[in-house]
């Protein structure tokens, strides 16, 4: 059911009032005075504030959610169907179009199963589809709305916990909700969830001592919401990442989520995708393998600004065999957070702010070809806003997401209401971290501290000996 706008405003004013009382009760005692009786000078100057009006915040968050949904649906038919090779043709249709990918389906070599993946340049020119995704969405849903996907429902479960338990919710509480509500997950999420159900709780549930998927992509694909609720606050998004990322990941697996969330946080104020990438990169340790790979992608993009496939080749040659996932070690299959994060960045840089180009490049890079355009398009949505999304992608959603995988939660979500719920959490985050709310021309405006990215103080990195993790 849609939340009336008056109820939304009431929630905003209520949150402001509650936070104002908390701030007042936490006001420090009067400043100490010098021997002359004058107040002692303060050592720190007030933080510079940036302004974000409420309607713009809503539009950008709705754009972020819609971008996630469009990107994951655009890429889902190609998920892991191209391994160690880029897709050899442009993706010009998607499952929610009127054509329903009829032409691609008529030319598909085989259907279903990862055994049918293309792994050579010759195969890369042929159509290998996950037709099961398209068929399921056709049978289960009335040809509109975003089909259920883990890139989205894990984000939604995080949001549920932030709303129900507050922005300081602890990982153990989230872990209990995971165990109660999640019907199906994979890789690091599944290993983390199995650990939780066995009593191995966060942060150990994501530690490679108990979770061999610790470097996998999982937190990277579901950390988006922590950037959405931290507009312009990358240090805050990192705090969420440190708490929640260790439920299922460790080291580069956590840094991937921090990087993605920080890019969202920066997208609310950045001028372009390049700025988003560079500022997001500052949020993770420069010496980490993840940061090294992203710097390589940026450099190769600058050397080959009109040839993404050249950058793909350089990335594959240097980093393509980095996967230590039990299913991917020494195999073409690669679900490593670093490599797939590089594909996200390629989509953003080579996309140049264009929706189709961004998704096309991120998808054609292959491997986790639904998660990567989902991250890239979600970040682009936060940068440009929902109103900037082309109608051919926006309209088939019809403001709907279908939930199949979270127990005891609604079967469908209205996307604009989801955005409002997210922004209300974001309001609490802003107020709790030195921000405020002002009125301007009859509208609410968030005043947000100009917070610079700051990486974790301690490097967390797995050193692999073959397929055995070594943690220092």
C-alpha positions in Angstrom: 0.0 0.0 0.0 1.3 3.5 -0.9 2.2 5.7 2.0 0.4 9.0 1.7 2.6 12.1 1.2 1.3 13.6 4.4 2.4 10.5 6.3 5.8 10.8 4.7 6.1 14.4 5.8 5.0 13.5 9.3 7.7 10.9 9.5 10.3 13.4 8.4 9.2 15.9 11.0 9.1 13.2 13.7 12.6 12.0 12.8 13.8 15.6 13.0 12.2 16.2 16.4 13.6 12.9 17.9 17.1 13.7 16.7 16.9 17.2 17.9 16.1 16.0 21.4 19.0 13.6 21.3 21.4 16.3 20.1 20.2 18.7 22.8 20.6 16.1 25.5 24.1 15.4 24.2 25.2 19.1 24.2 28.6 19.4 25.9 29.0 21.6 29.0 30.0 25.2 28.5 33.4 25.9 27.1 36.3 26.3 29.6 37.5 29.8 30.2 41.0 31.2 30.3 42.5 33.0 33.3 41.2 36.3 32.0 37.7 34.9 32.0 37.4 34.8 28.2 36.2 31.5 26.5 39.1 29.3 25.3 39.4 29.2 21.5 38.0 26.1 19.9 40.6 23.9 18.1 38.4 22.8 15.2 36.4 24.9 12.8 32.9 24.0 11.9 32.6 21.5 9.0 31.7 22.9 5.6 28.2 21.9 4.8 26.7 20.9 1.5 23.0 21.2 0.7 20.7 18.6 -0.8 17.0 19.4 -1.2 14.6 16.6 -0.2 13.0 16.3 -3.6 16.4 15.9 -5.3 17.4 13.3 -2.7 14.2 11.4 -3.3 14.7 11.5 -7.1 18.3 10.3 -6.8 17.5 7.4 -4.4 14.6 6.4 -6.6 17.0 6.5 -9.6 19.4 4.3 -7.6 16.8 1.7 -6.9 15.5 1.8 -10.5 19.0 1.6 -11.9 19.7 -1.5 -9.8 16.5 -3.1 -11.0 17.0 -2.2 -14.6 20.7 -3.2 -14.7 20.2 -6.6 -13.1 17.2 -7.4 -15.4 19.2 -6.2 -18.4 22.2 -8.4 -17.6 20.4 -11.5 -16.1 20.0 -13.4 -19.3 23.8 -13.3 -19.8 24.9 -14.1 -16.2 28.0 -16.3 -16.3 27.3 -17.3 -19.9 30.6 -15.7 -21.0 33.7 -16.6 -19.0 37.2 -15.4 -19.8 35.8 -13.8 -22.9 33.7 -10.6 -23.4 30.4 -10.9 -25.2 31.1 -10.5 -28.9 28.1 -8.3 -29.8 26.1 -5.4 -28.4 23.1 -6.1 -26.1 20.3 -4.3 -27.7 17.2 -5.9 -26.1 16.3 -6.8 -22.5 13.7 -9.1 -20.8 11.2 -6.3 -20.1 11.1 -4.9 -23.6 8.0 -5.5 -25.8 10.1 -7.9 -27.9 11.1 -9.9 -24.8 14.5 -10.7 -26.4 12.7 -12.8 -29.1 15.6 -12.4 -31.6 18.3 -13.4 -29.2 16.3 -16.4 -28.0 15.8 -17.6 -31.6 19.6 -17.5 -32.1 20.6 -19.0 -28.7 23.0 -21.9 -28.9 21.8 -23.7 -25.7 19.6 -23.1 -22.7 20.2 -23.4 -19.0 23.1 -24.5 -16.9 26.6 -23.0 -16.5 28.1 -25.8 -18.5 27.0 -23.9 -21.6 29.2 -20.9 -21.0 31.2 -19.5 -23.9 34.9 -19.5 -23.0 36.7 -18.8 -26.4 36.7 -15.9 -28.8 34.9 -18.0 -31.4 32.1 -18.9 -28.9 31.9 -15.3 -27.7 30.3 -14.3 -31.0 27.4 -16.8 -30.4 24.3 -16.3 -28.3 24.5 -18.2 -25.0 21.5 -17.3 -22.8 20.1 -18.0 -19.4 16.7 -18.5 -20.8 15.4 -19.8 -17.5 15.4 -16.3 -16.1 13.4 -14.9 -19.0 10.9 -17.8 -19.0 10.5 -17.6 -15.2 9.7 -13.9 -15.3 7.2 -14.5 -18.1 5.4 -17.2 -16.2 5.5 -15.8 -12.7 4.9 -12.1 -13.4 2.5 -10.2 -15.8 5.3 -9.0 -18.1 6.1 -5.9 -16.0 8.0 -5.0 -12.8 11.4 -6.1 -11.7 11.7 -9.9 -11.2 13.1 -11.1 -7.8 16.9 -11.0 -7.6 19.5 -11.3 -4.8 21.2 -8.1 -5.8 18.0 -6.4 -4.6 16.4 -8.5 -1.9 19.5 -8.5 0.3 19.7 -4.7 0.0 16.0 -4.6 1.0 16.6 -6.9 4.0 19.4 -4.5 5.1 17.0 -1.6 4.7 14.3 -3.5 6.7 16.8 -4.0 9.6 17.8 -0.3 9.5 14.1 0.7 9.7 13.1 -1.8 12.3 16.1 -1.7 14.6 17.6 1.7 13.9 20.7 2.9 12.1 23.0 1.5 14.8 21.6 -2.1 14.3 24.3 -4.6 15.1 25.4 -7.4 12.8 24.1 -10.1 15.1 20.6 -8.7 14.9 20.9 -8.6 11.1 22.2 -12.2 11.1 19.1 -13.3 13.0 16.9 -11.7 10.4 18.9 -13.3 7.6 18.4 -16.7 9.2 14.7 -16.1 9.6 13.8 -14.5 6.3 16.2 -15.5 3.5 15.0 -18.4 1.4 18.0 -18.7 -0.9 21.4 -17.2 -1.4 24.7 -18.3 -3.0 28.5 -18.2 -2.5 29.7 -16.0 0.3 26.2 -15.1 1.4 25.3 -18.8 1.6 28.5 -19.7 3.5 27.9 -16.8 5.9 24.3 -17.8 6.4 25.3 -21.5 7.0 27.9 -20.3 9.6 25.3 -18.1 11.3 22.9 -21.1 11.6 25.7 -23.2 13.1 26.5 -20.5 15.6 29.5 -19.0 13.9 28.5 -15.3 14.1 29.8 -12.1 12.5 32.5 -11.2 12.0 33.7 -14.8 12.0 30.9 -15.8 9.6 32.8 -14.0 6.8 36.3 -14.8 7.9 38.2 -17.1 5.5 38.9 -19.5 8.4 35.3 -20.4 8.1 34.2 -19.0 4.7 36.3 -19.8 1.6 34.1 -17.4 -0.4 35.4 -14.4 1.6 36.8 -12.7 -1.6 33.6 -13.3 -3.6 31.4 -10.6 -5.0 28.5 -10.9 -2.5 28.8 -7.8 -0.3 29.7 -5.8 -3.4 26.3 -6.4 -4.9 24.3 -5.7 -1.8 26.0 -2.7 -0.2 24.3 -0.2 -2.4 21.7 0.8 0.3 24.5 1.9 2.7 25.5 4.5 0.2 21.9 5.5 -0.5 21.4 6.3 3.2 24.8 8.1 3.5 24.5 11.0 1.0 27.9 12.7 0.9 29.0 10.7 3.9 31.6 8.1 2.7 33.1 7.6 6.2 29.6 6.7 7.4 29.0 4.3 4.5 32.4 2.7 5.4 31.2 2.2 9.0 28.1 0.3 7.7 30.4 -1.7 5.5 32.7 -2.7 8.3 29.8 -3.8 10.4 27.7 -5.6 7.8 30.3 -6.7 5.2 31.9 -9.1 7.6 28.7 -11.1 7.9 29.7 -12.8 4.6 33.0 -11.4 3.4 36.5 -10.3 4.5 39.3 -8.2 3.0 38.8 -7.4 -0.7 35.3 -8.8 -0.4 34.5 -6.2 2.2 36.4 -3.5 0.3 34.3 -4.1 -2.8 31.1 -3.3 -0.8 32.8 -0.2 0.7 33.9 1.0 -2.7 30.4 0.6 -4.2 28.7 2.2 -1.2 31.1 5.1 -1.3 30.5 5.7 -5.0 26.8 6.0 -4.2 27.5 8.4 -1.3 29.6 10.6 -3.6 27.1 10.4 -6.5 24.7 12.7 -4.7 27.1 15.6 -5.2 29.5 14.5 -8.0 29.5 16.1 -11.4 30.2 13.0 -13.4 31.0 9.3 -13.3 34.7 9.8 -13.3 34.5 11.8 -10.1 32.3 9.2 -8.5 34.9 6.4 -9.2 37.9 8.4 -8.1 36.3 9.6 -4.9 34.9 6.1 -4.1 38.4 4.7 -4.6 39.7 6.9 -1.8 37.4 5.1 0.7 39.4 1.8 0.6 43.1 1.1 1.4 45.3 2.2 -1.5 47.6 -0.8 -0.9 44.8 -3.4 -1.1 44.7 -5.6 -4.2 41.2 -4.3 -4.9 42.4 -0.7 -5.1 45.3 -1.7 -7.2 43.0 -3.3 -9.8 40.7 -0.3 -9.9 43.7 2.0 -10.5 44.8 -0.2 -13.4 41.3 0.1 -14.9 41.3 3.9 -14.6 44.8 4.1 -16.2 43.9 1.7 -19.0 40.7 3.6 -19.7 42.8 6.8 -20.1 45.2 5.1 -22.4 42.4 3.6 -24.5 39.4 5.9 -24.0 37.6 4.6 -27.1 38.4 0.9 -26.8 36.9 -0.8 -23.8 37.8 -4.2 -25.2 41.5 -3.3 -25.1 41.1 -2.4 -21.4 39.2 -5.7 -20.9 42.1 -7.7 -22.4 44.6 -5.9 -20.2 42.5 -6.5 -17.1 42.0 -10.2 -18.0 45.8 -10.7 -18.6 46.8 -9.3 -15.2 43.9 -10.1 -13.0 41.7 -12.7 -14.7 43.0 -15.7 -12.8 42.7 -14.1 -9.3 39.5 -16.1 -8.3 39.9 -18.3 -5.2 36.2 -19.2 -4.9 36.0 -23.0 -4.5 33.9 -23.1 -7.7 36.2 -20.8 -9.6 39.7 -21.7 -8.6 41.7 -22.5 -11.8 38.5 -22.4 -13.8 37.0 -19.9 -16.3 34.2 -19.1 -13.9 35.2 -16.0 -11.9 33.1 -14.4 -9.1 36.0 -12.6 -7.4 34.9 -9.1 -6.2 38.0 -7.4 -7.6 37.6 -8.5 -11.2 33.9 -7.9 -11.3 34.3 -4.6 -9.6 36.7 -3.6 -12.4 33.8 -4.4 -14.9 31.5 -2.1 -12.9 34.1 0.7 -13.3 34.5 0.0 -17.0 30.8 0.4 -17.4 30.8 3.8 -15.6 33.9 5.2 -17.4 33.2 3.9 -20.9 29.4 4.6 -20.5 30.1 8.3 -20.1 26.7 8.9 -18.3 24.7 7.1 -21.0 22.3 4.5 -19.7 22.6 2.0 -22.5 26.3 2.3 -22.9 26.9 1.9 -19.2 24.9 -1.3 -19.0 26.1 -2.6 -22.4 29.8 -2.4 -21.4 29.3 -3.8 -17.9 27.3 -6.7 -19.2 29.5 -7.5 -22.2 32.5 -7.8 -19.9 31.0 -11.2 -19.0 31.3 -13.3 -15.8 28.7 -11.9 -13.2 26.9 -10.1 -16.0 23.8 -9.2 -14.1 25.4 -7.9 -10.8 27.9 -5.6 -12.6 25.4 -3.6 -14.7 23.2 -3.5 -11.6 25.9 -1.8 -9.6 26.9 0.5 -12.5 23.3 1.5 -13.4 22.4 2.0 -9.7 25.3 4.3 -9.2 24.4 6.1 -12.4 20.8 6.4 -11.1 22.0 8.1 -8.0 24.2 10.5 -10.0 21.5 11.5 -12.6 18.2 10.7 -10.8 15.1 8.8 -11.8 13.7 11.5 -14.1 16.8 11.0 -16.3 16.2 7.3 -16.9 15.1 6.8 -20.5 11.4 5.8 -20.8 12.3 2.5 -22.5 13.9 1.3 -19.3 11.8 3.1 -16.7 8.3 2.5 -17.9 8.3 -1.4 -18.0 9.0 -1.4 -14.3 5.7 0.2 -13.6 6.8 1.2 -10.2 6.9 -2.5 -9.1 9.4 -5.0 -7.6 8.3 -8.6 -7.1 9.6 -10.4 -4.0 9.8 -14.2 -3.9 12.9 -14.8 -1.6 12.2 -12.9 1.6 9.8 -14.6 3.9 7.2 -12.6 5.9 7.7 -9.5 3.8 5.4 -8.1 1.1 5.1 -10.0 -2.2 5.5 -6.7 -4.1 7.1 -3.3 -3.4 6.3 0.1 -5.0 9.6 1.6 -6.0 8.7 5.2 -5.1 7.7 4.1 -1.6 10.9 2.1 -1.3 12.8 5.3 -2.2 10.9 7.2 0.5 11.6 4.6 3.1 15.3 4.7 2.2 15.4 8.5 2.4 13.8 8.5 5.8 16.6 6.3 7.0 19.0 8.6 5.2 17.6 11.5 7.1 18.3 9.8 10.4 21.8 9.0 9.3 22.5 12.7 8.2 21.1 14.1 11.5 23.1 11.6 13.6 26.3 12.6 11.8 26.4 16.3 12.2 23.8 17.3 9.6 20.7 19.3 9.9 17.4 20.2 8.1 16.5 23.6 6.9 13.5 25.2 5.1 14.1 26.8 1.8 11.4 28.1 -0.5 8.8 25.9 1.1 10.9 22.8 0.7 13.1 20.8 3.1 16.9 20.9 2.5 19.4 18.6 4.1 22.6 20.3 5.3 25.3 17.6 5.2 28.9 17.8 6.4 31.4 17.8 3.6 32.9 14.5 4.6 36.0 13.3 2.8 36.6 9.6 2.1 38.8 7.8 4.6 39.9 4.2 4.2 40.0 1.8 7.1 43.0 2.3 9.3 44.1 -1.4 9.1 44.7 -3.3 5.9 42.7 -6.5 5.9 44.0 -8.9 3.1 43.9 -12.6 2.4 47.1 -14.1 1.1 46.3 -17.3 -0.8 48.6 -20.3 -1.0 46.9 -22.1 -3.9 43.3 -22.4 -2.8 44.2 -22.1 0.9 43.7 -18.7 2.6 46.3 -17.3 4.9 45.1 -14.5 7.2 47.6 -12.2 8.9 
